[in-house]
Amino acid sequence: PVLKLFDTAIFSCELGAIKPEPAIYQALIAAVGCDPAEIVFFDDVQANVDGALALGINAYRWKNAETARSELRDLGVSVQRRQ
C-alpha cells in the first residue's frame, strides 16, 4: 500500500543495478523526467548519498525526521508535520 503514495518507483532487482551505482540514479532521473537538481534523495548510507550527489541530485544522509524537514525547507520545499 505504501507504493501508492509515490508516482515513480525504481526497483534494483528489476534494473539490475544497486546504489551507489550510477545506473540506478540515472534510471530515476529518466523515469521522473526532470533535472537532477529537482530531485531530493535521503539515505542512511553515505556512499549512496555520494552516488546521488555525483549526478547532481540533492542528496542528504538521513539522520531523523526533523533534520530532513529542515533540509527540505532549506530547498524551499513546504513541509508540514502530520498530526
C-alpha angles and dihedrals in degrees: 000000000000091000089066087070091067132068094207134028127183117199118199092209090059095042097044092227133095136200127306092028110109092231093071093053091043089053090052092050091049093045095052093039099217140110113283089237088066093059124088118201129186125189135159093223116079094209089059091049090050091050091055093044090053089063095048098261119143098246131178136182108244112244104154141319096269093052090047091052089051092049090049091049089051087058091051095255115145110231131181130190115242115241 
